[in-house]
Amino acid sequence: MNGKLISKILGKIMILEGILMILPLIVSLVYREYQKGIKYILAFLIPILILIVVGYLLQLLKPERKGLYQKEGFAICALVWIIMTLFGALPFVINGDIPNYIDALFETMSGLTTTGASIIDWDITSLSKSSLFWRSFTHWIGGMGILVFILIFIPESDDGSSLHLLKAESPGPQVGKLASKMKVTTRILYLIYFAMTIIEIILLLFTGDTIGPDGTVYEFGLFESLLASFGSAGTGGFGFFPGSMEFITPYAQYVIATFLILFGINFSLYFLLIIGKVKEVFKSEELKTYLLVIFSAVVLICINIIINIYNGIQNITGVDFEYIFRHAYFQVASIITTTGFSSVNYEYWPELSKTIIIILMLFGAMAGSTGGGIKISRIVIAFKSGFAKIKKLINPRYIVKTKFEGKVLDETTSNDVFAFITMYFVIAFIVILILSCDPINGTITIDNMKHGFTSNFTATISCLSNIGPGFETVGPYGSFASYSYFSKIILTLTMLIGRLEILPVLILFTPKTWRK
């Protein structure tokens, strides 16, 4: 292992995190949180100093070898996210917003991995503005990927080192260069990401304030537009109002839902649009499938709700239909992109609608997007490969040619997809078993719900697919607070495994990785 080069890259990441923490520090100063106590300033100032000093010292190392092997790229990727989380959790503990460090680790990992699962079961508005900002800003940082950003500053190498890092962090089976130089590729990705975020912020500035059912006024200005856009861009899902996005205007819900879908699209397709290759974009098989799944899910949920809750179309007014469509559209967009924002408590939806939500949790968004999950591309490849094998069994002379995006897939790609899906469900099975041993099982928690298999199953899928809410005690109006500290540590690791798509974390903890 190239220890010195790995340490040097980790040092760059530490410096970067220290610089990024300056933004919530500025927020704290703008809102004069120092008047409530110096701890709100120290919460970010102390980690900033530690990160920058230690990061600078690591830059003094002189590696003997400049290149990275693939296993080293994967190990660095996992280490980066762990270090970011360990230091990123400190502000919550220092200012007392989340006093327990394990809870703070869970919340920070949830933010960076764009999961959106939370241990906060008290009034979210009681958190300081700086904590709310940092909490949502971690979504934006982790959305495109930490290493994708740092690759801009790593010298280009001829041995594929940069591509090893990009492959380790970027979701989905299709990862490569958009341009001849890796630095150009990363700049293109971040320019698209930044531009889309800015556009959403501008649109959300027209939202306006709303009044909740209890008469509470929910202000929606620049600060709230930033938080909502950070969560949308990173497909994260941390809410900053009680009830997540329930008490914002319909206009804002439509804007956020639409941008969720846009951020769930492979960013390579946006690059093709920019250079004028529009036909290639609309030829994308994964894009067509992604949009078809969204359309089908929205239609089925609307029909299911109309039949089961409103007793048929004859009892529906135009206002009712808009309400049903808006929440179906919002929740489908939120779940398939693994964001986890909620505009309604879907626990009260009919069984078919809830089942569709669970299926969407597994699907996830497109490869090369900021979303998590198994990915639409893998689902398509798995189905096509499966049908091809059935045809081969029926007719042994049949020559298997599985095509995806107009190209014939080799057997290695199909095998990799099946291997990933297998590992995904094996890990899910193990985590569910661990959670089933938690003392919380069998107890009655919020809203008279009994914590059991449904909670554990959806909590696992939620963390592994980086979604956020599940069902029952971990539903859209619940939290992960009731789990034991051990279970929270397991779920924290599960979020990391899901975000990095299993292999980097497994490689990090494999002894052979560290042998010469």
PETAZI-V691137 format. One line per field, one symbol per residue. burial: 1 if it has 24 or more other ideal C-beta (glycine too) atoms within 12 Angstrom, else 0. Layout:
burial = ???
This chain:
burial = 110011111111111111111111101100001000001111111111011101100100001000111111111111111111111111111110110011111111111111111111000100111111111111111111111111111101100011111111111111101100011011011111100110011001001001000000010100111111111111111111111111111101111111111111111111110000000010011110111011001101111111001000000000000001111111111111111111111110110011011111111111111111111111111111100100000000000101011000100011011101101100110011011101011000110000110111111111111111111111111111111100111111111111111111111100001000
